[in-house]
Amino acid sequence: MIQKSLFVFVLIIFFRCSGVSSDDDSSYLNDSVTNQTSNNSSDSNTNNSGQSNTGQNSNDDSQSSFDRSKMLEFTVDKIIIPAFDDLEAKLNDLKSSYNKFNSNMTDSNLDDLRNKWLSSYKAWQHVEMYDIGKAMKDYYAFKSNVYPVDTVRVKVNIEKGEYDLNNPNNYDSQGFPTMDYLLYGLDKDTSKVINHFKNDQKISNYLGKIIDEIIRTTASVNSDWKSSKEEFVKSIENSASSNLNMLINDFIYYYEKRFRAMKFGIPGGVFSSSALPGTVEGYYSKIYSKELSLEAFSSIKNFFNGISHENKDISGTGLKSYLNFLDPNKTKLLSDEINNQFNIAENSINELNNNFSKQTSTELLKLLTTYDNIQKAVVLLKVDMLQILNINVDYVDADGD
């Protein structure tokens, strides 16, 4: 997929700027570099578990007797679209708060703007994994959540007042991380942050532009989900190009790369010679790294278990249901093992400092242990689960799982 290939481009820039050893991170970068080739090849012969495409017909009878369309329908109607609706509403609240602050730059209005930013950022965690269709074509994830922020480019954009937010060079100078920088990173003192805005209207203008851009893109992606959902849920064949297989692959890709690696592995120094505290999510606000990661984990569990976004007491036919139906071992279900590992990983996250940047300098081992606990579920999802589902991995990596 083009978007995931671009993910590598951003990572390469990041690693070059951070001084990460090419030997230490080579396997991780190679994981993603080969991604586009794998995704564009519908006649790939094997998946990560060594499973051959020629054996995919062995479970055809069992798979066809499971209502996969019903699974997709629940996922789209009860999880994906409500999550986008929630994000849209919170982004509109953010815009209103921005307008209020822009016309009256007070401490209380800045506090409200920061709170609305956090609320929107948490809502974003529930849609980031759905990097498919319109979201993929519009580079939605890259325009919304690339970090660390290129503060030099942000300052140049602000000063010039001329920039193209669709240009890949500006992906790390917009979205939620850049809002984090503008709302918290201009100075440690809140009153001085306000003074920056008061003394230079261009800063406030830039903040307004990147808020408008993420609102526009979110509305476009959400509208596409609603207009295409009837066709989307019909694409259930076991093939590399079916929506069912791509959605499951994107879920695993998100869990492995954007959740495991970006939120924990890169800051912890897993792919470099040392920890990189400046690469955490929510770096400038200092206290939201854990909160954002836990929100993301909630979205992961909702998707896997088929839990409604709006009401956690409502569950339906989800990925867990599909896996349970095909699991040959009915006495020891793989889904239970996956959820048990999810719980272990979540408990590890809860034990971390609210600020992951601080965690890297105080108790790095805890962050690395958390990464390891998250990684254990990667193997269960990417190898064991896909083998049972008879689905090929649509991206290639060298993580050794």
N, C-alpha and C positions, 0 to 999 in steps of 0.2 A: 504494500500500500504506500502511496506517495507520502502521506502524512507521517507514517511511522519512519519512513526513510529520512524525512526532514528532521525527525527527532534526533537522529544521529548527528545531523549537521549542527544542531544547537548544542548537543553534548560535546562535539569535537571542539567547537568554539570555547565552550566552558572549560574543558580540560586544558586547552592551550593557555587560556588566561589564568588558570589556577595553578599551573605548573605541575600537573599530575603526570606521573611517570607513564610513558607510553607502554612500557612492559606490563605495568600493574593493571592498566585499564584496557589492554588490548582485547582481551576476551569479551569484555562487556560491550565495547564498541563494535566488535565483529558480530556479536549477537544481533545488533540492530542493523548493521550495514547489509547483511544478507537478507534482511526482512523483506525488502521490496521484491527481490527476485523470487523468494519463496511464495509471497502472496500473489504474485502475478502468474505463477505457474500452476495451472489447474491439474496437471498430470504428474504432480510430485509422487514419487513411488513409496516413500516411507515417511513415518512420523518419528517423533523423538524416542518413542518406545520401541522402535524397530518394526512397527506394525505395517504390513504391506497393504496397499490399496486393493490388491487382488483378494484380500481376505475380508473386505468390507461387506460383501454380500452375505456373510455367514450369519449375521444378526438381522438381516433385512426383515424377516417375518416378525421378529420380536419388536423391532423398531417401528414397523408400519402399524402394529396394533396399539401403539401408544399415541395419544392425540397430541402430537407435537405442535399443531396449530393452536390448540387450546393453551399450551404452555406459553407460546409467543404472545398470544392475545392477552393473557393475564399480565405478562411482563410489561407489555407496552401500555395497556390500559390502566394498570394499577401501580406500576412502579415508575416507568420511564416518563410518561407524559405528566403525571402528577408532580414528579420531581422537577421537570422543566417549568410547569406552571408555578410551583413554589419559588423557583429561582427568579422567574420573570417578575413575580409580585414583589419579591425582596429587592430586586434591582430597581424597580420603579420607586420603591420607598427610599432607596439609596439616592436616586436622582432628585427626589423631592427634598431630601435632607441636604444634598449638595446645594440646591438652589437657595435654600434657607441660609446656609452658611455663607454662600457667595455674596448674598445681599447684606448679611449681618454677621461679621466674623468675630464671634464671641466664644468663650471657653465652652459654654454649654452647647452651643451649636456644633462646635468641633467634636465634642464628646458624642453627640448624637450621630454625627457623620461617621465617626469611627465605629460606633455600635452597629450602624446600618451596613457598613463595609464588612464587618465580621459576620453579621447575619447572612449577608449575601455570599460571602466566601464559604461559609459552612454549607449553604444550599448548593453551591457549585460542586462540592465534593460528591454530591449524589448524582451528578450528570456526567462527570468527567470520563467515566469508563465507557460511555456510549459513543465511542469514536467511530461512527459508522454512517454511511449515507451522506446527508447534507453536512453533518458536523465534520466529517473527514474532508469533504471537498472544500469547505470553508476554512480549514485549519483552525477550527474552533478552540481546541485545547491549547494550541500554540499561542493564539491571540489572547487567551484567558489566564494561563497559569504557567508561564515559563519563568523559572527562577534559577540562579540569582539574577537580580535586576542589573541591566547595563546602565548604571547611574550616569555615566559620561554621556551616553546617547540621549538619555532622558533630558539632561541639562541642555544639550545641543538642540534638541527638538523644541524645548521650551523657549530658548533664546531666539531661535530662528522663526518659530511659529509656523513653519512649513514642514510637513512630514506626511508620509503615506503609511498608515497603520496596517495596510495590506502587504506592505513590503516585509519579507522575512527578516530583514535586518532590524525591524522594529518589534519583533515578537517578544523580545526580552526587555522592552521599554513600554509596555502597556499591560492591561489586565490587572488582576488582583494583586500580584506582587508589586507592581509599580504604584498602585494606590497605597499599598502598605508603606512604601518608601515616602511618598508625598505626605501622607498623614502622620507618619511617625519618624521618618528618617532625616528630615531636614534639620532637626535639632532635638536634643533630649528634653528640653524645657518646652512645655506646651505653649506658654505665652510667646516664646520665640518662634515656634512653628507658625503660630497665627501671624506674627509679624512678617514672616517670609511671604505669606499669602497677601497680606496687606500692602507690602512694599513692592510686590511684583504680581500684577494681575495675570501675567502670562502663566504663572504656576497654576492658578485657579482655572484658567482657561484650558490648560492641558489636562488637568484632572477631569474637567467636564467632558472633554473630547473622548477620553478613554472610557469614561462611564457610558457615554452615548454609544460608543462602538460596541461594547460588550452587551448593552441592551439590544442594539440592532441585530447583532449576530445571534444572540440567544432567541430572540423573537423569530428570526428566520428559521433556525434549526427546529424550534418547537412547532412552528407552523407546518414544517415539512413532515414531522412525525405525525401530526394530526391528519394531514391530507393523504399520507401514504400508508397509514397503518393497516388498512384493509388489504392492500397488496403485500405489505411487509410480512404479515402473519401467515401468508400462503406459501412463502418460500421456505419449505421445511425439508426438502430432499437432503440426503446425506452426500453433499458435494462441497467442494472448496468454495463455490460461489453462492451457496445458499445463505439466506439471512440467518437461519438457525445456526449453522456452523460458524459463520463469521462473528456472530454475536457472542457465542461461547468462547471463541478464540480471542476476541477483543477483551472479554472479561479476564481471561488468564493473562493476557499481555498487560493489561492495566495493573493487575495484582502484582505481577512480577517486576515490571519496569517502573511504572509511575508511582506505585505504592511502596513496594519493597525497596527498590533501588533509589528513587528520587527522594523519598521522605526519610529513609533510614540509612541505606547503604552508602550513598555518596557523602553525606555529612559525616558518617562514621569512619570514612576512609577505607571502605571495603575495596574500592576500585582505584585507590591511590596509595601513596607511601605514608600518608598521615591523615588525620581527621581534617575535615574542611568545614569549620563552624559557620562560615559565611554563606553556605549553600542550603541552609535549612529553609523550609517554608515558614512564612511569617517572621522573617529575620528581623525586620525593623521594629515591629510591635513587641517583640521579645517574649511574649507569654502565651502565644497561641499555637505553637507547633504541635503540641500534644492534642489540643482540642480539635484542630483541623484533621489530624491523622485518625483520631477516634471517630470523627464524623465520616471520614472516608471508609473506615472499616465497617461502620454501620451500613453504608451503601453496598459494600461487598457482601455482607451477610444477607441483606434484603434480597439481592439478586439471586444469590445461590439458593436460599431457602424459600423463595417465592413469598415474600412478605410485603404487604401493601406499604407504599411510601406514606400514605396519609393516616393509616391506622395499623399499628403494629399487631393488633389482635386479629387482623384479617390476613389469612394466608391462602394461597391457591396453588395451582399447578406451576411449579417452577423447575429449575435445573435439578434440584434435589429430587423432585418427584420422578423426573426422567431417569436420573442415575439409579434411584432405588428400583425402578421398574426393570432395568436391564441388569442390575447387579446380580451376578450368579450366586453370590454368597449372601443368602437372606438372613443368616444368623449373626453375621458381623458385617454390617453395611459400611461401605466406604464413606458414605455421606456422614455417618456418625463420627468416623475417624477424622474427616475433614473439619467438621464442626468442633470437635474436641481440640484440634490443633489451632483453629481460629480462636477458641477461648484461651488457650495457653498464650498465644501471641498477643491477644488483647490485654490479658493480665500483665504481660511484660510492658506493654505500652503504658498502662496505667501507673506503673512503678517509676516511669521516667519523669524528669523535670518538665515543667510546663514549657520551658524554653530549651529546645533541643540543641541550640547553639551552646548554651551553658553546659548542657549534658556532656558535650564532647570534651570539655575541659575539666569536668569534675569527676564523673564516673563513666568514662567511655565504654568500659566493659559492659555496662548495662544496656547501652545502645546497641552494641554488637551482638549481645545475647538476644535482644529483641529482634534484630535482623535475622539471626539464625532461626528463631522460632517462627518468624514469618516465612522464611525460606522453606522450612519443612512442609508447609502446606503447598508450596509451588510444586514439589514433586508429586504430591497426592493429586493435585488438580491436573497438572500438565502431562503426567505419565499415566498414573493409575486410572484417573477418571476418563481421560480421552481414550484409553484403551478399551474400557467398558463401553463407552459411547460410540466407538469405532469412528472417531473423528480425527483427522490429521491436523497436526500443528501447522498453522499457516505462516509461521515465522520461524527462522532457524537461529539457534544460538549455541554457545559453547559453555554453558554454565555447569555442564556435567550432570544434569539431572535427567 
